[in-house]
Amino acid sequence: MVALSYGERGESGELWKEPNQTVENVKRIRQEEAKTAAEAVGANFQCLDLGDYPLNMTESGIAQLVNIFQDFQPSIVITHSPVDPFNPDHPAASQMVQRARLLSTGAGVASAFQRITPPELYFFEPHQPELCDFKPNVFGIGQPTPKRTELPPGHPGVRIERDKFEVPHVTGDNLITDYDVVEK
């Protein structure tokens, strides 16, 4: 799992209630939480630390993502919806991921650099899908298991919430769980 940001400002509200909290400490806690959550689903975690409010969409950050795509060669990529009127970082993240995905494939043109097969691109459901032009085409099936819905205790920056369809979501850095999916 790759995160562009630790969510140190927008997704870490509970951590900022601690006296004398610092950005560095919030990032450290978020790193530990994300690593633990990734391990719980059998994944590794990497954060590019590109900032939060604002997410800094830089050429260097896009180049890092291209390298990750080329090294890992994912079959699917899941990112934010391209539209989110409530959080300007989410469309920026979506744009970065989509651009890096295209650049990593050589955009269909033979080239002198490594190219990968384009991974399938999915957008995950935002908190208010009706205002983000979100149209689901993949749905979770099966019953949640403890592995899917529980995190180890002591992670104040991460919460499990259920959406209006009762599907569990992890707030903060988003997790990819082992749900079976079906496309509509």
MARRO-529529 format. One line per field, with one value per residue: residue number from 1; x, y, z of N, C-alpha, C in turn. Coordinates in pm, whole numbers. Example, Ala and Ser with C-alpha at 12.3 -4.5 7.8 and 13.67 -1.06 7.14 Angstrom:
2
nr <- 1,2
nxx <- 1319,1285
nyy <- -569,-225
nzz <- 780,708
caxx <- 1230,1367
cayy <- -450,-106
cazz <- 780,714
cxx <- 1320,1290
cyy <- -330,3
czz <- 780,787
//
This chain:
184
nr <- 1,2,3,4,5,6,7,8,9,10,11,12,13,14,15,16,17,18,19,20,21,22,23,24,25,26,27,28,29,30,31,32,33,34,35,36,37,38,39,40,41,42,43,44,45,46,47,48,49,50,51,52,53,54,55,56,57,58,59,60,61,62,63,64,65,66,67,68,69,70,71,72,73,74,75,76,77,78,79,80,81,82,83,84,85,86,87,88,89,90,91,92,93,94,95,96,97,98,99,100,101,102,103,104,105,106,107,108,109,110,111,112,113,114,115,116,117,118,119,120,121,122,123,124,125,126,127,128,129,130,131,132,133,134,135,136,137,138,139,140,141,142,143,144,145,146,147,148,149,150,151,152,153,154,155,156,157,158,159,160,161,162,163,164,165,166,167,168,169,170,171,172,173,174,175,176,177,178,179,180,181,182,183,184
nxx <- 85,48,72,13,32,61,-171,-161,-280,-552,-673,-619,-736,-801,-551,-442,-553,-399,-186,75,128,298,371,563,545,281,299,476,322,109,249,324,67,-36,147,105,-166,-144,14,-170,-337,-168,8,260,365,409,488,479,494,402,281,-7,-308,-189,-183,107,140,381,632,836,709,524,703,813,588,553,786,729,499,620,811,657,442,145,-177,-418,-525,-624,-776,-852,-1169,-1208,-1348,-1420,-1572,-1517,-1263,-969,-734,-799,-897,-655,-479,-597,-560,-278,-220,-352,-209,54,6,-55,188,364,300,391,217,109,291,582,887,1200,1217,1129,817,483,203,-108,-252,-575,-802,-954,-1191,-1239,-1519,-1620,-1689,-1929,-2085,-2281,-2233,-1992,-1989,-1971,-1999,-2071,-1920,-1818,-1868,-1855,-1867,-1981,-1914,-1793,-1485,-1308,-1043,-1085,-1224,-1121,-870,-550,-544,-488,-448,-504,-536,-671,-980,-1257,-1520,-1859,-2013,-2310,-2404,-2328,-2068,-1746,-1508,-1182,-1082,-861,-547,-630,-731,-676,-872,-926,-1163,-1383,-1467,-1713,-1787,-2018
nyy <- -116,219,543,883,1077,1129,1211,1399,1636,1652,1400,1326,1419,1339,1290,1541,1643,1587,1728,1956,1845,1752,1796,1617,1409,1326,1228,1016,849,794,658,425,322,280,98,-121,-174,-239,-469,-632,-709,-840,-684,-447,-119,208,548,846,1098,1362,1582,1741,1898,2151,1879,1820,1827,1731,1714,1549,1385,1256,1121,946,786,673,517,336,209,89,-77,-244,-329,-335,-502,-385,-55,152,450,790,944,1143,1376,1585,1797,1871,1821,1931,1788,1527,1510,1598,1393,1182,1271,1273,997,889,1011,916,646,635,735,537,330,397,521,380,393,281,291,407,352,154,-14,-85,-312,-154,-103,-195,64,190,378,466,477,795,989,1130,1031,1111,1380,1384,1290,1017,693,382,78,-153,-394,-504,-844,-1118,-1203,-985,-1049,-1094,-1017,-834,-626,-540,-367,-372,-276,60,253,553,728,599,484,260,276,237,239,366,131,-55,-145,-196,65,195,480,756,667,481,145,-146,-416,-772,-822,-1003,-908,-787,-684,-447
nzz <- 0,-80,34,-31,153,507,618,814,889,801,854,1110,1344,1613,1724,1750,1974,2187,2435,2346,2095,1792,1440,1347,1538,1500,1238,1285,1451,1276,1076,1215,1273,1012,909,1081,1022,750,765,891,687,525,372,263,368,241,257,77,177,94,196,352,327,218,-24,-191,-518,-698,-959,-884,-692,-859,-1023,-833,-784,-1041,-1054,-847,-951,-1176,-1056,-884,-1042,-1034,-1057,-1012,-921,-661,-583,-471,-550,-845,-802,-537,-343,-84,9,-104,-140,-212,-491,-603,-530,-672,-934,-947,-915,-1138,-1346,-1299,-1336,-1612,-1720,-1637,-1801,-2044,-2199,-2412,-2620,-2782,-2609,-2465,-2198,-1910,-1928,-1814,-1803,-1817,-1502,-1372,-1289,-1003,-813,-478,-253,-156,147,106,-138,-322,-366,-484,-738,-754,-877,-803,-918,-837,-590,-253,-152,44,390,644,812,1126,1066,867,984,1226,1404,1563,1913,2042,1845,1787,1571,1372,1263,1242,1027,919,605,437,333,511,485,604,651,675,831,776,655,380,369,176,176,205,61,-147,-475,-703,-1027,-1154
caxx <- 0,123,-2,83,41,27,-297,-124,-366,-693,-725,-559,-794,-792,-413,-412,-610,-293,-108,209,142,376,352,654,492,160,346,533,209,37,334,309,-68,-51,229,33,-286,-102,55,-290,-396,-62,69,362,320,507,429,564,504,391,208,-149,-367,-217,-103,194,146,505,687,914,613,471,812,820,477,584,883,658,419,708,873,559,356,15,-284,-522,-490,-742,-744,-964,-1254,-1155,-1428,-1450,-1581,-1489,-1121,-893,-626,-846,-883,-512,-424,-651,-492,-140,-220,-389,-98,163,-37,-37,330,433,266,445,100,80,391,711,979,1328,1211,1046,673,405,65,-187,-337,-713,-814,-1079,-1204,-1317,-1633,-1598,-1788,-2056,-2073,-2376,-2178,-1859,-2009,-1924,-2092,-2006,-1931,-1762,-1934,-1805,-1959,-1931,-1927,-1667,-1422,-1234,-926,-1129,-1294,-1060,-729,-496,-575,-383,-427,-604,-556,-742,-1111,-1334,-1656,-1937,-2085,-2455,-2431,-2273,-1936,-1648,-1401,-1086,-1054,-718,-492,-728,-680,-735,-892,-934,-1298,-1406,-1541,-1783,-1814,-2154
cayy <- 0,343,664,1004,1164,1067,1265,1459,1750,1629,1271,1293,1510,1292,1300,1681,1677,1564,1850,1969,1758,1807,1731,1503,1301,1275,1145,893,765,750,558,300,271,233,-23,-227,-205,-308,-604,-709,-763,-903,-589,-353,21,311,681,939,1218,1478,1689,1725,2033,2089,1772,1884,1749,1772,1623,1450,1289,1175,1032,840,694,599,414,234,131,7,-181,-338,-374,-379,-534,-285,63,211,586,878,989,1267,1490,1592,1939,1896,1804,1952,1690,1403,1515,1609,1258,1106,1319,1223,853,862,1054,821,521,649,749,409,238,448,576,305,419,216,391,357,324,40,7,-192,-324,-62,-165,-147,180,198,487,420,561,905,995,1178,996,1184,1512,1364,1227,878,592,253,-31,-270,-407,-612,-954,-1204,-1151,-938,-1134,-1008,-960,-723,-519,-503,-330,-386,-160,160,329,658,801,515,439,182,328,163,329,346,-6,-137,-195,-129,143,246,620,787,602,382,9,-240,-539,-890,-848,-1046,-802,-820,-563,-434
cazz <- 0,-89,67,-72,271,635,668,942,925,775,899,1239,1442,1752,1771,1780,2104,2286,2462,2287,1979,1682,1311,1340,1619,1433,1127,1341,1495,1156,1012,1291,1251,875,896,1152,945,628,803,927,564,448,277,310,362,207,247,4,261,6,262,378,337,89,-81,-290,-640,-761,-1060,-809,-636,-969,-1063,-732,-810,-1163,-1017,-768,-1047,-1259,-973,-827,-1151,-978,-1152,-988,-843,-600,-538,-444,-659,-903,-759,-393,-311,56,41,-228,-154,-272,-637,-637,-519,-785,-1055,-943,-937,-1277,-1431,-1282,-1399,-1757,-1751,-1614,-1909,-2169,-2268,-2534,-2723,-2756,-2556,-2417,-2055,-1871,-1932,-1753,-1847,-1734,-1400,-1366,-1201,-929,-717,-363,-218,-60,255,54,-280,-408,-395,-545,-868,-742,-925,-776,-1014,-770,-461,-169,-128,152,525,702,912,1219,999,784,1055,1354,1407,1698,1997,2059,1722,1797,1446,1277,1310,1145,1012,821,517,440,293,618,448,690,591,772,804,777,537,341,356,82,251,120,16,-283,-541,-827,-1103,-1202
cxx <- 89,28,80,111,12,-110,-278,-209,-514,-752,-680,-613,-781,-651,-378,-473,-508,-215,31,234,222,346,439,601,367,201,402,422,135,117,318,172,-84,28,159,-91,-251,-61,-64,-357,-289,5,183,306,436,433,528,578,504,308,60,-208,-259,-128,-23,212,267,547,767,823,555,578,828,709,502,682,819,573,508,773,774,471,220,-84,-403,-463,-621,-702,-871,-1044,-1198,-1231,-1452,-1452,-1541,-1341,-1040,-778,-672,-843,-737,-447,-470,-579,-347,-133,-253,-276,19,131,-15,111,404,406,327,335,78,181,520,810,1104,1325,1116,898,604,270,-20,-270,-480,-722,-952,-1075,-1284,-1419,-1594,-1708,-1924,-2059,-2164,-2326,-2043,-1869,-1959,-2034,-2028,-2027,-1867,-1822,-1873,-1911,-1899,-1945,-1792,-1615,-1348,-1111,-965,-1180,-1230,-914,-678,-527,-459,-352,-529,-628,-634,-873,-1174,-1475,-1727,-2013,-2234,-2496,-2375,-2140,-1834,-1541,-1309,-1059,-906,-661,-584,-664,-750,-749,-908,-1078,-1297,-1488,-1609,-1811,-1957,-2152
cyy <- 122,457,783,1094,1082,1114,1338,1579,1713,1503,1234,1379,1468,1307,1443,1727,1657,1693,1842,1877,1828,1732,1606,1384,1241,1184,1012,797,709,644,423,238,210,104,-141,-271,-281,-452,-692,-769,-819,-814,-513,-213,112,444,772,1073,1346,1592,1660,1863,2140,1969,1836,1794,1796,1671,1512,1343,1198,1076,917,737,611,486,301,147,37,-105,-287,-402,-424,-414,-441,-170,121,347,664,907,1120,1393,1480,1739,1974,1887,1819,1854,1564,1406,1529,1472,1173,1143,1269,1075,821,900,956,687,526,657,616,308,281,507,510,324,347,322,325,323,208,78,-110,-201,-234,-136,-111,-37,182,319,435,524,670,907,1043,1156,1077,1324,1504,1296,1082,783,455,154,-159,-275,-523,-719,-1042,-1133,-1100,-1038,-1044,-944,-836,-604,-477,-468,-352,-261,-63,238,442,734,724,470,354,240,242,264,297,207,-106,-204,-122,-56,187,390,646,731,486,247,-62,-369,-655,-923,-908,-935,-855,-688,-565,-402
czz <- 0,-55,21,47,396,685,799,982,912,836,1039,1353,1587,1808,1812,1911,2217,2309,2396,2167,1869,1553,1301,1420,1556,1317,1177,1382,1374,1080,1082,1269,1113,853,962,1074,818,658,835,804,471,347,343,296,329,196,176,75,177,66,275,403,331,61,-194,-411,-721,-868,-992,-749,-742,-1015,-963,-755,-935,-1131,-937,-859,-1127,-1179,-929,-933,-1100,-1089,-1134,-907,-791,-545,-510,-570,-715,-860,-609,-354,-167,93,-87,-247,-225,-425,-682,-633,-638,-914,-1060,-976,-1083,-1372,-1421,-1346,-1549,-1794,-1734,-1725,-2041,-2255,-2403,-2645,-2686,-2711,-2501,-2268,-2029,-1876,-1865,-1821,-1759,-1630,-1409,-1262,-1137,-837,-600,-323,-120,45,207,-97,-371,-444,-466,-681,-869,-786,-905,-889,-961,-631,-384,-154,-20,286,575,804,1010,1155,919,864,1185,1334,1548,1781,2002,1933,1716,1667,1343,1339,1200,1145,910,736,520,394,394,579,535,608,703,736,824,649,503,319,243,160,154,81,-123,-348,-665,-898,-1152,-1350
//
